[in-house]
Amino acid sequence: MCRDTYPLSGRLFVFINRRATQMKVLYWDRTGFCLWAKRLEQGRFLSDWRQVATQEMDWTGLKLLLEGIEAKVVRKRYEHPDSRASAV
């Protein structure tokens, strides 16, 4: 379970249905609860439910998920030449 799951904390709570075609985001602003919903016509938000767990994510991660991009593994594309020399 995530830390600080109190609904009035200002955090966003994201719920995805079993088919991973609908997503709802619940949050509290000063006047009451707000609910955003997004439904995909094609495709899914998640590719594999076995890897799903309750977790915290930043705003960028949520935006990527809303666009249908799963942040799986971050790979380093550039390795500084000095780091290779120290590893040898």
C-alpha positions as CSV (number, residue, x, y, z in Angstrom):
1,M,0.0,0.0,0.0
2,C,1.3,3.5,-0.8
3,R,2.2,6.0,1.8
4,D,-0.2,8.8,2.4
5,T,-3.4,7.3,1.0
6,Y,-5.6,9.8,2.7
7,P,-8.0,11.1,-0.1
8,L,-7.9,14.7,1.1
9,S,-4.1,14.9,0.8
10,G,-4.2,16.3,-2.8
11,R,-2.7,13.2,-4.4
12,L,-4.2,11.7,-7.5
13,F,-5.7,8.2,-7.3
14,V,-5.7,6.2,-10.6
15,F,-8.0,3.3,-11.2
16,I,-7.9,1.1,-14.3
17,N,-10.6,-1.5,-15.2
18,R,-9.8,-5.2,-15.8
19,R,-9.7,-4.9,-19.5
20,A,-7.3,-1.9,-19.2
21,T,-9.4,0.1,-21.6
22,Q,-10.7,2.7,-19.1
23,M,-8.9,4.8,-16.5
24,K,-10.4,7.1,-13.8
25,V,-8.4,9.6,-11.8
26,L,-9.8,10.8,-8.5
27,Y,-8.5,13.8,-6.6
28,W,-9.7,16.4,-4.1
29,D,-9.6,20.1,-4.8
30,R,-10.7,22.6,-2.3
31,T,-14.4,22.4,-3.2
32,G,-14.8,18.6,-3.5
33,F,-13.8,15.5,-5.3
34,C,-13.0,15.6,-9.0
35,L,-13.2,12.6,-11.3
36,W,-11.5,12.4,-14.7
37,A,-12.2,9.5,-17.0
38,K,-10.6,8.3,-20.2
39,R,-11.7,5.4,-22.4
40,L,-9.7,4.0,-25.2
41,E,-11.3,3.1,-28.5
42,Q,-8.4,0.8,-29.4
43,G,-5.6,-0.8,-27.4
44,R,-5.0,-0.9,-23.7
45,F,-3.3,1.2,-21.0
46,L,-1.4,-1.8,-19.7
47,S,0.0,-4.8,-21.5
48,D,0.5,-7.2,-18.7
49,W,-1.6,-7.3,-15.5
50,R,0.9,-9.7,-13.8
51,Q,3.3,-6.8,-13.4
52,V,0.8,-4.4,-11.9
53,A,1.1,-3.3,-8.3
54,T,0.0,-0.4,-6.2
55,Q,2.7,2.2,-6.6
56,E,3.4,5.9,-6.5
57,M,4.3,7.7,-9.7
58,D,5.1,11.2,-10.6
59,W,3.1,13.5,-12.9
60,T,5.3,12.6,-15.9
61,G,4.5,8.9,-15.4
62,L,0.8,9.6,-15.3
63,K,0.9,11.6,-18.5
64,L,2.8,8.8,-20.2
65,L,0.3,6.3,-19.0
66,L,-2.6,8.5,-20.2
67,E,-0.9,8.6,-23.7
68,G,-0.6,4.8,-23.7
69,I,3.1,4.6,-23.0
70,E,4.2,2.2,-20.3
71,A,7.4,3.1,-18.5
72,K,9.0,-0.3,-18.0
73,V,12.8,-0.3,-17.9
74,V,15.0,2.7,-18.2
75,R,18.0,2.0,-20.3
76,K,21.1,4.1,-20.4
77,R,21.8,5.2,-23.9
78,Y,25.0,7.0,-23.3
79,E,27.9,5.8,-21.2
80,H,30.6,8.3,-20.4
81,P,34.1,7.1,-21.5
82,D,35.5,7.6,-18.0
83,S,33.0,5.2,-16.5
84,R,34.1,2.4,-18.8
85,A,37.7,2.9,-18.0
86,S,37.1,2.7,-14.2
87,A,35.0,-0.5,-14.7
88,V,38.0,-2.3,-16.4
